[in-house]
Amino acid sequence: MRAAVDPYANAIHCALLRRPRALAARIAAARDELRDRALAQGPASLGVAEQRILLGDPQRMREMHRAAWQLEDAEAARRWGL
């Protein structure tokens, strides 16, 4: 959660990852689904393996950071510690 929400942690985390790669459409869609589920249901909705997948994807980590700070649903924001 911290790597997605905290601006400094997110920036450092993404900087330490490899450059974004071109992904097959199927893989990109699966990662987008994980990102969307985490945003809607909170980070606890993902299993450890699913969290690792997102943590290893700099593009989706940046997207999750931006989207988490723009959550309008108070309950969803609370799940992210906001």
C-alpha positions as CSV (number, residue, x, y, z in Angstrom):
1,M,0.0,0.0,0.0
2,R,2.8,2.4,0.9
3,A,4.5,2.0,-2.5
4,A,1.3,2.9,-4.2
5,V,0.1,5.8,-2.0
6,D,3.1,7.6,-0.6
7,P,4.5,9.9,-3.2
8,Y,8.1,9.5,-2.2
9,A,7.8,5.7,-1.8
10,N,6.1,5.4,-5.2
11,A,8.7,7.6,-6.9
12,I,11.6,5.6,-5.4
13,H,10.0,2.3,-6.0
14,C,9.2,3.0,-9.7
15,A,12.7,4.4,-10.2
16,L,14.3,1.2,-8.9
17,L,12.2,-1.0,-11.3
18,R,13.3,-1.8,-14.8
19,R,12.0,0.3,-17.6
20,P,8.4,-0.5,-18.7
21,R,8.3,-3.2,-21.3
22,A,5.8,-3.8,-24.1
23,L,3.4,-6.4,-22.8
24,A,1.2,-8.8,-24.7
25,A,-2.4,-7.5,-24.7
26,R,-3.6,-10.4,-22.6
27,I,-1.0,-9.7,-19.9
28,A,-1.6,-6.0,-19.9
29,A,-5.3,-6.6,-19.6
30,A,-4.8,-9.0,-16.6
31,R,-2.6,-6.4,-14.9
32,D,-5.1,-3.7,-15.5
33,E,-7.8,-5.9,-13.9
34,L,-5.6,-6.3,-10.8
35,R,-5.0,-2.6,-10.6
36,D,-8.7,-1.8,-11.0
37,R,-9.7,-4.5,-8.4
38,A,-7.1,-3.1,-5.9
39,L,-8.4,0.4,-6.4
40,A,-12.1,-0.6,-6.0
41,Q,-11.7,-3.1,-3.2
42,G,-8.5,-2.0,-1.5
43,P,-5.0,-3.5,-1.5
44,A,-6.1,-6.4,0.8
45,S,-8.2,-7.7,-2.0
46,L,-5.1,-9.0,-3.8
47,G,-3.2,-12.1,-2.9
48,V,0.6,-12.0,-2.4
49,A,1.4,-13.1,-5.9
50,E,-1.0,-10.5,-7.4
51,Q,0.6,-7.8,-5.3
52,R,4.0,-8.8,-6.5
53,I,2.8,-8.6,-10.1
54,L,1.7,-5.0,-9.6
55,L,4.7,-4.1,-7.6
56,G,6.9,-5.2,-10.5
57,D,5.1,-3.0,-13.0
58,P,6.2,0.6,-12.9
59,Q,3.4,1.8,-15.3
60,R,0.6,0.3,-13.2
61,M,2.2,1.5,-9.9
62,R,2.2,5.1,-11.3
63,E,-1.4,4.7,-12.4
64,M,-2.4,3.3,-9.1
65,H,-0.8,6.1,-7.2
66,R,-2.6,8.7,-9.3
67,A,-5.9,6.9,-9.1
68,A,-5.7,6.3,-5.4
69,W,-5.4,10.0,-4.7
70,Q,-8.3,10.7,-6.9
71,L,-10.7,8.2,-5.3
72,E,-14.0,9.9,-4.7
73,D,-15.6,7.0,-2.7
74,A,-14.7,7.7,0.9
75,E,-14.8,4.0,1.8
76,A,-12.4,3.1,-1.0
77,A,-10.1,5.9,0.0
78,R,-10.1,4.7,3.6
79,R,-9.0,1.2,2.5
80,W,-5.9,2.9,1.0
81,G,-5.3,4.8,4.2
82,L,-6.4,8.2,2.7
